[in-house]
Amino acid sequence: MLMDRKNLEDYLLEENYMTEADLKRVKEIQIASDKKLYEIIIDEGFISEGELTEILALSTGFPRVNLSKLYISPDVIKLVPEYLAIKHTVLPIKKDGNLLILAVSNPYDIFAVDDIKIASGCDVQVVIATKKEIQKAIEAYYNPYANIVVNETNNVNEELEEAEKAPVIKLVDTLVHQAVKKNASDIHIEPQEKNVRVRYRLDGELAQIMFFDKALLQAIIARIKIMANLDITKKRVPQDGSFKLTFENHIIDIRVSTIPTINGEKAVLRVLNRDRFLLSIDQLGFNKKQKNCIYKMLDLPHGMILVCGPTGCGKTTTLYSMINHINKPNKNIVTLEDPVEYALCGINQMQINPKSGITFANGLRAILRQDPNVIMVGEIRDRETADIAIRAALTGHLVFSTLHTNSASGAIARLLDMGVEPYLLASCLAGIISQRLVRKTCIICKEDYLASENEKAYMDVSDEGFKLFKGKGCNSCNFTGYSGRTVVGEIVNIHSAHRKLISRQATLQEIDKVSRSFGYENIKDNALKLVKSGITTFEEAMRVIFQESLD
């Protein structure tokens, strides 16, 4: 509910921002001008625009937002015509059902709210930002690169010249820096029929960031290729490259991939922040019991340790954490990766290169002639690689690798399906880690609610007052209700009982039953624990963990 102007005046007087004489003089100035009272108060130096915004938020009860930290979908921007945004100094920032969240600098302007309701056809919820912030955002979102002119041309020299122009360089730098700032894992630059779409992958989900004129595409792709040391003359073949940059004293590795599409070249930039990627085992998010299981695996002198899960579930991060943990001067550690994500100090890393004959199988054979103690194979994809890795584990090496399976027992079944001899697998397998990544509930806007009957059924509770948690959305989490991700895992140390079952090719159900008898919880049980504790939401657990069992 809006407070009247008298309350704002009272607040300024009570807090000694102004005296009665000051207020009288300001009102006299207002009579002789077309300005609003608060604008004159700022112009006369009684208070800054930022201070006034904080006061307005306090006196009206409306949330204060920082627009520079928000990403606003172009679909939301389109709901309010540019002329209305400029006229009232307002900016739409999110649409939730039929509710439009609108940033305003003057919460007393009821005419602005009415105009936006009519134009958008939505109900309006007001949040507060400074006038300068809103004006800057209007310029950025409604007409972001109007002054940039790039001529479309097939001439390479002209294209390179255009790519070196400051506006294009600034645009590419801004896209990368904002992605790093927001902890995005990927930047997608995607040519459409009439424009170019930019999306970031934030906490595992793609979010639409902006559109820009298609005339800029060639120059931007050329700029990215130059940075990644790619051939700008080749536009009809896929290319891969990389470059490094420093952002706020952090080294950021950018891996670049381009492909030709019917609308032009698409680029994906993988953003790899070493400080956030190279984590200790304690930082991965596993619970205490699971971490103890991992440490037990890493103390073994030989055997095979597998990390399982779908693409993007954090397998490589877990592998690197384990390798880093056992990295000692007395150990020769060699990795075989496709591609090498990070250069690890003290570890010998080898990249797959089929053109040079370096496949997982051939590379692994070569590594075994290098007197290794520890071997990491990026992924086991075929029987040949599996057989070599297993024999390496049987001959005194500690071998790490990954598999694309949904569960720990599923990894065993996958290797047997490849044709691996059951007795060999039973002899070498030391442990299995199956994992997923779930988004964490934003701690700033987290609130509890009464669980539904369906939710209680999944949780196996009957308490009528049973409560769960979710984020209602705030400035801190970009109004998603989530901030950051954590791991959900199923970790199994292989015991003699497991080995007997593997040798006789027992069913997955039998293997799982033995794992449960040793106290190893499956990934669904651990996900529900995170939901009950409020670390993640029921919806997120259903999306990531439970939905795959229904597919």
C-alpha positions as CSV (number, residue, x, y, z in Angstrom):
1,M,0.0,0.0,0.0
2,L,1.4,3.4,-1.0
3,M,2.2,5.9,1.7
4,D,1.2,9.5,1.0
5,R,3.7,12.3,0.3
6,K,3.2,13.8,3.8
7,N,4.8,10.7,5.3
8,L,7.9,11.1,3.1
9,E,8.2,14.8,4.1
10,D,7.8,13.9,7.8
11,Y,10.5,11.3,7.5
12,L,13.0,13.7,5.9
13,L,12.3,16.2,8.6
14,E,12.4,13.7,11.5
15,E,15.7,12.3,10.2
16,N,17.2,15.8,9.9
17,Y,17.7,15.6,6.1
18,M,15.8,18.9,5.9
19,T,14.5,21.7,8.1
20,E,11.0,23.3,7.9
21,A,12.6,26.2,6.1
22,D,14.3,23.9,3.6
23,L,11.1,22.2,2.8
24,K,9.3,25.5,2.4
25,R,11.9,26.7,0.0
26,V,11.8,23.5,-2.0
27,K,8.1,23.8,-2.4
28,E,8.5,27.3,-3.6
29,I,10.9,26.1,-6.3
30,Q,8.5,23.3,-7.2
31,I,5.7,25.9,-7.9
32,A,7.9,27.7,-10.3
33,S,9.0,24.5,-12.1
34,D,7.6,21.3,-13.6
35,K,9.7,19.1,-11.5
36,K,8.5,16.7,-8.8
37,L,9.2,17.5,-5.2
38,Y,11.7,14.6,-4.7
39,E,13.6,15.7,-7.9
40,I,14.1,19.2,-6.4
41,I,15.2,17.7,-3.1
42,I,17.9,15.8,-4.9
43,D,18.9,18.8,-7.1
44,E,19.3,21.0,-4.1
45,G,21.7,18.5,-2.5
46,F,19.6,17.6,0.6
47,I,19.9,13.9,-0.2
48,S,21.4,11.7,-2.9
49,E,19.3,9.7,-5.4
50,G,20.5,6.5,-3.8
51,E,19.6,7.6,-0.3
52,L,16.1,8.7,-1.4
53,T,15.5,5.4,-3.1
54,E,16.4,3.6,0.1
55,I,14.0,5.9,2.0
56,L,11.2,5.3,-0.4
57,A,11.7,1.6,-0.1
58,L,11.6,1.9,3.7
59,S,8.5,4.2,3.8
60,T,6.4,2.4,1.2
61,G,7.4,-1.2,2.0
62,F,8.2,-1.9,-1.7
63,P,11.4,-4.0,-2.3
64,R,14.6,-2.2,-3.5
65,V,16.3,-3.8,-6.5
66,N,19.6,-3.3,-8.1
67,L,19.0,-3.5,-11.9
68,S,22.6,-4.0,-12.7
69,K,22.5,-7.4,-11.1
70,L,19.4,-8.6,-13.0
71,Y,19.0,-10.3,-16.4
72,I,15.6,-9.4,-17.9
73,S,14.1,-11.5,-20.7
74,P,13.3,-9.7,-23.9
75,D,9.8,-11.2,-23.8
76,V,9.2,-9.2,-20.6
77,I,10.7,-6.0,-22.0
78,K,8.3,-6.3,-24.9
79,L,5.3,-6.0,-22.6
80,V,5.9,-2.3,-22.0
81,P,6.4,0.0,-25.0
82,E,9.6,2.0,-25.0
83,Y,7.8,5.3,-25.1
84,L,5.9,4.4,-21.9
85,A,9.1,3.2,-20.1
86,I,10.8,6.5,-21.0
87,K,7.8,8.7,-20.2
88,H,7.3,7.2,-16.7
89,T,10.9,6.1,-16.0
90,V,9.9,2.5,-15.4
91,L,11.2,-0.9,-16.4
92,P,9.4,-4.3,-16.5
93,I,11.7,-6.9,-14.9
94,K,9.8,-10.1,-14.6
95,K,6.4,-11.7,-15.4
96,D,5.0,-14.3,-13.0
97,G,1.7,-15.6,-14.4
98,N,-0.4,-12.5,-14.9
99,L,1.7,-10.5,-12.5
100,L,4.2,-8.0,-13.9
101,I,7.0,-6.8,-11.6
102,L,7.8,-3.2,-12.5
103,A,10.8,-1.2,-11.4
104,V,9.9,2.4,-10.7
105,S,11.8,5.4,-9.3
106,N,8.6,7.1,-8.0
107,P,6.3,4.7,-6.2
108,Y,3.7,7.5,-5.8
109,D,3.1,7.8,-9.6
110,I,-0.2,5.9,-9.8
111,F,-0.7,7.1,-13.4
112,A,2.4,5.2,-14.4
113,V,1.1,2.0,-12.9
114,D,-2.3,2.4,-14.5
115,D,-0.7,3.0,-18.0
116,I,1.5,-0.1,-17.6
117,K,-1.5,-2.2,-16.6
118,I,-3.4,-1.1,-19.7
119,A,-0.4,-1.6,-22.0
120,S,0.7,-5.0,-20.7
121,G,-2.7,-6.4,-19.7
122,C,-1.1,-7.6,-16.5
123,D,-1.5,-6.8,-12.8
124,V,1.5,-4.8,-11.6
125,Q,3.7,-5.2,-8.5
126,V,6.0,-2.3,-7.9
127,V,9.7,-2.5,-6.8
128,I,12.0,0.5,-6.5
129,A,15.2,1.5,-8.3
130,T,17.0,4.8,-8.8
131,K,16.1,6.9,-11.8
132,K,19.6,6.6,-13.2
133,E,19.5,2.9,-12.9
134,I,16.2,2.7,-14.8
135,Q,17.3,5.1,-17.5
136,K,20.5,3.2,-18.0
137,A,18.6,-0.1,-18.2
138,I,16.0,1.3,-20.7
139,E,18.8,2.3,-23.0
140,A,20.5,-1.1,-22.6
141,Y,17.4,-3.2,-23.1
142,Y,15.3,-1.3,-25.6
143,N,18.0,-0.1,-27.9
144,P,21.3,-1.6,-26.8
145,Y,23.5,-1.2,-29.8
146,A,21.8,1.4,-32.0
147,N,25.0,3.3,-32.6
148,I,26.9,0.3,-33.9
149,V,27.0,-0.1,-37.6
150,V,28.6,-3.2,-39.2
151,N,28.4,-3.8,-42.9
152,E,27.7,-7.4,-43.8
153,T,30.4,-8.5,-46.2
154,N,32.1,-11.7,-47.2
155,N,35.4,-9.9,-47.5
156,V,37.7,-11.3,-44.8
157,N,39.8,-8.1,-44.5
158,E,36.7,-5.9,-44.1
159,E,35.2,-8.3,-41.6
160,L,38.4,-8.4,-39.5
161,E,38.5,-4.6,-39.6
162,E,34.9,-4.4,-38.3
163,A,35.6,-6.9,-35.6
164,E,38.4,-4.8,-34.3
165,K,36.1,-1.8,-33.8
166,A,35.7,-0.8,-30.1
167,P,31.9,-1.3,-29.9
168,V,32.1,-5.0,-31.0
169,I,35.1,-5.6,-28.7
170,K,33.2,-4.0,-25.8
171,L,30.1,-6.1,-26.6
172,V,32.0,-9.4,-26.5
173,D,33.9,-8.4,-23.4
174,T,30.7,-7.4,-21.7
175,L,29.0,-10.7,-22.6
176,V,31.9,-12.7,-21.1
177,H,32.4,-10.5,-18.0
178,Q,28.7,-10.6,-17.2
179,A,28.7,-14.4,-17.6
180,V,31.6,-14.7,-15.2
181,K,30.0,-12.3,-12.7
182,K,26.8,-14.3,-12.7
183,N,28.6,-17.7,-12.5
184,A,27.3,-18.8,-15.9
185,S,28.8,-22.0,-17.2
186,D,28.1,-21.3,-20.9
187,I,27.4,-18.5,-23.3
188,H,25.3,-19.3,-26.3
189,I,25.4,-16.8,-29.3
190,E,22.7,-18.1,-31.6
191,P,21.7,-16.6,-35.0
192,Q,18.0,-16.5,-35.6
193,E,16.2,-15.6,-38.8
194,K,16.0,-11.9,-38.1
195,N,18.3,-11.3,-35.1
196,V,20.8,-13.0,-32.8
197,R,19.9,-14.4,-29.4
198,V,22.2,-14.6,-26.4
199,R,21.6,-17.1,-23.6
200,Y,23.5,-17.9,-20.4
201,R,23.4,-21.3,-18.7
202,L,22.8,-20.3,-15.0
203,D,22.7,-23.1,-12.4
204,G,22.3,-25.6,-15.1
205,E,19.3,-23.8,-16.8
206,L,19.5,-21.7,-20.0
207,A,18.3,-18.2,-19.5
208,Q,17.6,-15.8,-22.3
209,I,19.7,-12.6,-21.8
210,M,19.3,-10.4,-24.9
211,F,18.9,-10.0,-28.6
212,F,21.1,-7.9,-31.0
213,D,21.0,-7.0,-34.6
214,K,22.0,-9.7,-37.0
215,A,24.2,-7.3,-38.8
216,L,26.6,-7.6,-35.9
217,L,26.9,-11.4,-36.1
218,Q,29.9,-11.7,-38.5
219,A,31.9,-9.2,-36.6
220,I,31.2,-10.7,-33.2
221,I,32.0,-14.3,-34.4
222,A,35.2,-13.0,-36.0
223,R,36.2,-11.3,-32.7
224,I,35.6,-14.5,-30.8
225,K,37.6,-16.5,-33.3
226,I,40.5,-14.1,-33.1
227,M,40.5,-14.4,-29.3
228,A,40.4,-18.2,-29.6
229,N,43.0,-18.4,-32.3
230,L,40.6,-19.9,-34.9
231,D,40.4,-19.4,-38.6
232,I,38.0,-16.6,-39.5
233,T,38.0,-17.6,-43.2
234,K,36.3,-20.9,-42.4
235,K,32.6,-20.4,-41.8
236,R,31.1,-23.7,-43.0
237,V,33.0,-26.1,-40.7
238,P,32.9,-26.6,-36.9
239,Q,35.9,-25.2,-35.0
240,D,37.2,-25.5,-31.5
241,G,39.6,-23.2,-29.6
242,S,40.2,-21.5,-26.3
243,F,41.5,-18.4,-24.7
244,K,42.2,-17.0,-21.2
245,L,41.3,-13.8,-19.5
246,T,41.7,-12.3,-16.0
247,F,38.6,-11.1,-14.2
248,E,38.9,-9.5,-10.8
249,N,42.2,-11.3,-10.2
250,H,40.8,-14.7,-11.2
251,I,42.0,-16.6,-14.2
252,I,39.1,-17.6,-16.4
253,D,39.5,-20.2,-19.2
254,I,37.1,-19.9,-22.1
255,R,36.6,-22.8,-24.4
256,V,35.1,-21.8,-27.7
257,S,33.1,-24.0,-30.1
258,T,31.5,-22.7,-33.4
259,I,29.2,-24.5,-35.8
260,P,27.5,-23.5,-39.1
261,T,23.7,-23.2,-39.0
262,I,21.2,-22.2,-41.6
263,N,21.0,-18.7,-40.1
264,G,24.8,-18.2,-39.7
265,E,27.6,-19.4,-37.3
266,K,26.6,-20.2,-33.8
267,A,29.2,-19.9,-31.0
268,V,29.2,-21.5,-27.5
269,L,31.7,-20.3,-25.0
270,R,32.3,-22.6,-22.0
271,V,33.3,-20.5,-19.0
272,L,35.7,-22.3,-16.7
273,N,36.6,-20.4,-13.5
274,R,39.5,-22.3,-11.9
275,D,38.7,-21.0,-8.4
276,R,35.1,-22.4,-8.6
277,F,36.0,-25.5,-10.5
278,L,39.0,-26.9,-8.6
279,L,37.2,-27.7,-5.3
280,S,38.3,-29.8,-2.4
281,I,36.3,-32.9,-1.6
282,D,34.8,-31.2,1.4
283,Q,33.5,-28.4,-0.9
284,L,31.7,-30.7,-3.3
285,G,28.5,-30.9,-1.2
286,F,28.5,-34.5,-0.2
287,N,27.4,-35.3,3.3
288,K,29.8,-36.5,6.0
289,K,29.1,-40.2,5.5
290,Q,29.6,-39.9,1.7
291,K,32.9,-38.0,2.1
292,N,34.2,-40.8,4.4
293,C,33.4,-43.3,1.7
294,I,35.3,-41.2,-0.9
295,Y,38.4,-40.9,1.4
296,K,38.3,-44.7,1.9
297,M,38.4,-45.2,-1.9
298,L,41.3,-42.8,-2.3
299,D,43.4,-44.6,0.4
300,L,43.4,-47.8,-1.8
301,P,46.7,-48.6,-3.6
302,H,44.9,-49.9,-6.7
303,G,41.5,-50.6,-8.2
304,M,38.9,-48.8,-10.3
305,I,36.8,-45.9,-9.1
306,L,33.9,-44.8,-11.3
307,V,31.9,-41.6,-11.3
308,C,28.5,-41.9,-13.0
309,G,25.7,-39.6,-14.1
310,P,24.3,-37.7,-17.1
311,T,26.1,-34.9,-19.0
312,G,26.5,-31.8,-16.9
313,C,26.2,-33.5,-13.5
314,G,29.6,-32.5,-12.2
315,K,31.5,-35.7,-12.9
316,T,34.6,-34.0,-14.1
317,T,34.7,-31.6,-11.1
318,T,34.5,-34.6,-8.7
319,L,37.2,-36.5,-10.6
320,Y,39.5,-33.4,-10.5
321,S,38.9,-33.0,-6.7
322,M,39.8,-36.7,-6.1
323,I,42.9,-36.5,-8.3
324,N,44.0,-33.3,-6.6
325,H,43.5,-34.9,-3.2
326,I,46.0,-37.7,-3.9
327,N,48.4,-35.5,-6.0
328,K,51.8,-36.0,-4.2
329,P,55.4,-35.8,-5.4
330,N,55.9,-39.5,-5.0
331,K,53.1,-40.4,-7.4
332,N,53.1,-40.3,-11.2
333,I,49.5,-39.3,-12.1
334,V,48.5,-39.3,-15.8
335,T,45.2,-38.3,-17.3
336,L,43.6,-38.9,-20.6
337,E,40.8,-36.4,-21.3
338,D,38.5,-35.2,-24.1
339,P,39.0,-32.3,-23.7
340,V,41.4,-31.3,-21.0
341,E,39.3,-29.0,-18.8
342,Y,42.1,-27.5,-16.7
343,A,45.9,-27.7,-16.5
344,L,46.6,-29.2,-13.0
345,C,49.9,-28.5,-11.4
346,G,52.0,-31.7,-11.0
347,I,49.8,-33.9,-13.1
348,N,50.5,-35.2,-16.6
349,Q,47.5,-34.5,-18.8
350,M,47.0,-35.9,-22.3
351,Q,44.2,-34.9,-24.7
352,I,42.3,-37.1,-27.0
353,N,43.2,-36.4,-30.7
354,P,41.7,-39.0,-33.1
355,K,43.4,-37.3,-36.1
356,S,46.8,-38.1,-34.5
357,G,45.7,-41.6,-33.5
358,I,45.2,-40.7,-29.8
359,T,41.9,-42.4,-28.8
360,F,41.0,-43.5,-25.3
361,A,42.2,-47.0,-26.0
362,N,45.5,-46.1,-27.8
363,G,46.2,-43.3,-25.3
364,L,45.7,-45.6,-22.4
365,R,48.1,-48.2,-23.8
366,A,50.7,-45.4,-24.2
367,I,50.1,-44.2,-20.6
368,L,50.7,-47.7,-19.2
369,R,54.3,-47.5,-20.6
370,Q,54.9,-44.3,-18.6
371,D,55.2,-46.0,-15.2
372,P,52.0,-44.4,-13.8
373,N,50.7,-44.8,-10.2
374,V,47.4,-43.2,-10.9
375,I,45.5,-43.1,-14.2
376,M,42.4,-41.0,-15.0
377,V,40.5,-41.9,-18.2
378,G,37.9,-39.2,-19.0
379,E,35.3,-41.7,-20.1
380,I,34.9,-45.4,-20.8
381,R,33.0,-45.6,-24.1
382,D,33.7,-49.0,-25.5
383,R,34.9,-52.5,-24.5
384,E,38.4,-52.0,-25.7
385,T,39.0,-49.0,-23.3
386,A,37.1,-50.8,-20.5
387,D,39.3,-53.9,-20.8
388,I,42.6,-51.9,-20.8
389,A,41.4,-49.8,-17.8
390,I,40.4,-52.9,-15.9
391,R,43.6,-54.7,-16.5
392,A,45.5,-51.5,-15.4
393,A,43.5,-51.6,-12.2
394,L,44.3,-55.3,-11.7
395,T,48.1,-54.7,-12.2
396,G,48.6,-52.3,-9.4
397,H,47.3,-49.0,-10.7
398,L,44.5,-46.8,-9.2
399,V,42.2,-46.0,-12.1
400,F,39.5,-43.3,-12.3
401,S,36.9,-42.9,-15.0
402,T,33.3,-42.0,-15.8
403,L,30.3,-43.6,-17.2
404,H,26.9,-42.3,-18.4
405,T,24.6,-44.3,-16.2
406,N,21.7,-43.4,-13.8
407,S,22.8,-45.3,-10.7
408,A,25.8,-47.0,-9.1
409,S,24.5,-50.5,-9.9
410,G,23.8,-49.3,-13.4
411,A,27.5,-48.7,-13.9
412,I,28.1,-52.4,-13.2
413,A,25.4,-53.4,-15.7
414,R,26.8,-51.0,-18.3
415,L,30.3,-52.5,-18.2
416,L,28.9,-56.1,-18.3
417,D,26.8,-55.1,-21.3
418,M,30.0,-53.9,-23.0
419,G,31.3,-57.4,-22.8
420,V,33.7,-57.0,-19.8
421,E,34.3,-60.4,-18.1
422,P,32.4,-60.4,-14.8
423,Y,35.2,-62.0,-12.8
424,L,37.6,-59.2,-13.9
425,L,35.2,-56.5,-13.0
426,A,34.5,-58.0,-9.7
427,S,38.2,-58.2,-8.9
428,C,39.1,-54.6,-9.8
429,L,36.1,-52.4,-8.9
430,A,36.8,-50.4,-5.8
431,G,33.9,-47.9,-5.6
432,I,31.2,-46.1,-7.5
433,I,29.9,-42.5,-7.2
434,S,26.6,-41.7,-8.9
435,Q,25.7,-38.0,-8.8
436,R,23.4,-35.2,-10.0
437,L,23.4,-31.4,-9.4
438,V,20.3,-29.7,-8.0
439,R,19.7,-26.0,-7.6
440,K,19.8,-24.7,-4.1
441,T,16.9,-22.7,-2.6
442,C,17.9,-19.0,-2.3
443,I,18.6,-18.3,1.4
444,I,17.6,-14.7,1.0
445,C,14.0,-15.3,0.0
446,K,13.5,-18.8,1.3
447,E,10.1,-19.3,3.0
448,D,8.2,-22.3,4.3
449,Y,4.8,-23.6,3.2
450,L,2.5,-26.5,4.1
451,A,3.3,-29.5,2.0
452,S,0.7,-30.9,-0.3
453,E,-0.7,-34.4,-0.1
454,N,1.4,-35.4,-3.1
455,E,4.5,-34.0,-1.6
456,K,3.9,-35.7,1.8
457,A,3.3,-39.0,-0.1
458,Y,6.8,-38.7,-1.7
459,M,8.3,-37.8,1.7
460,D,6.4,-40.7,3.4
461,V,5.1,-38.4,6.1
462,S,1.5,-38.0,7.4
463,D,1.9,-34.9,9.7
464,E,-0.8,-32.4,8.8
465,G,1.5,-29.5,9.7
466,F,4.5,-30.8,7.7
467,K,6.3,-27.9,6.0
468,L,8.7,-27.6,3.1
469,F,10.7,-24.7,1.7
470,K,10.9,-22.7,-1.5
471,G,12.3,-19.4,-2.7
472,K,9.7,-16.8,-3.6
473,G,12.2,-14.9,-5.8
474,C,14.2,-11.9,-5.1
475,N,16.9,-9.6,-6.5
476,S,19.7,-11.8,-5.1
477,C,18.5,-14.9,-7.1
478,N,17.3,-13.0,-10.2
479,F,13.8,-13.9,-9.1
480,T,14.2,-17.6,-9.8
481,G,14.0,-18.7,-6.1
482,Y,17.4,-20.6,-6.6
483,S,21.0,-19.6,-6.1
484,G,23.9,-22.0,-6.8
485,R,23.9,-25.8,-7.0
486,T,24.9,-28.7,-4.9
487,V,25.5,-32.4,-5.4
488,V,23.1,-35.2,-4.7
489,G,25.0,-38.5,-4.6
490,E,24.9,-42.2,-4.1
491,I,28.3,-43.6,-3.1
492,V,29.1,-47.3,-2.7
493,N,32.3,-48.9,-1.6
494,I,32.5,-52.3,-3.1
495,H,32.5,-55.2,-0.6
496,S,33.0,-58.9,-1.0
497,A,29.2,-59.4,-1.1
498,H,29.1,-57.1,-4.2
499,R,31.9,-59.0,-5.8
500,K,30.1,-62.3,-5.5
501,L,27.0,-60.8,-7.1
502,I,29.0,-59.2,-10.0
503,S,30.8,-62.5,-10.7
504,R,27.5,-64.3,-11.2
505,Q,25.9,-61.3,-13.1
506,A,23.2,-60.7,-10.5
507,T,20.3,-58.3,-11.2
508,L,20.5,-54.6,-10.4
509,Q,17.9,-55.2,-7.7
510,E,20.1,-57.7,-6.0
511,I,23.1,-55.4,-6.1
512,D,21.1,-52.5,-4.8
513,K,19.7,-54.7,-1.9
514,V,23.2,-55.5,-0.8
515,S,24.2,-51.8,-1.0
516,R,21.3,-50.9,1.2
517,S,22.2,-53.6,3.7
518,F,25.6,-51.9,4.1
519,G,23.8,-48.6,4.8
520,Y,24.4,-46.9,1.4
521,E,21.5,-44.7,0.6
522,N,20.3,-44.3,-3.0
523,I,20.3,-41.0,-4.8
524,K,16.5,-40.5,-4.4
525,D,16.7,-40.9,-0.6
526,N,19.5,-38.3,-0.4
527,A,17.5,-35.9,-2.6
528,L,14.5,-36.1,-0.3
529,K,16.8,-35.3,2.7
530,L,17.9,-32.1,0.9
531,V,14.3,-31.2,0.3
532,K,13.3,-31.8,3.9
533,S,16.2,-29.7,5.1
534,G,15.3,-26.8,2.7
535,I,18.5,-27.0,0.8
536,T,16.6,-27.6,-2.4
537,T,12.9,-27.7,-3.4
538,F,10.5,-30.6,-4.0
539,E,10.0,-29.3,-7.6
540,E,13.8,-29.3,-8.2
541,A,14.2,-32.9,-6.9
542,M,11.3,-34.1,-9.1
543,R,12.8,-32.4,-12.1
544,V,16.4,-33.7,-11.7
545,I,16.1,-36.9,-9.8
546,F,12.7,-38.4,-10.0
547,Q,11.7,-37.4,-13.5
548,E,14.4,-39.4,-15.2
549,S,13.0,-42.6,-13.7
550,L,9.7,-41.8,-15.5
551,D,11.2,-41.1,-18.9
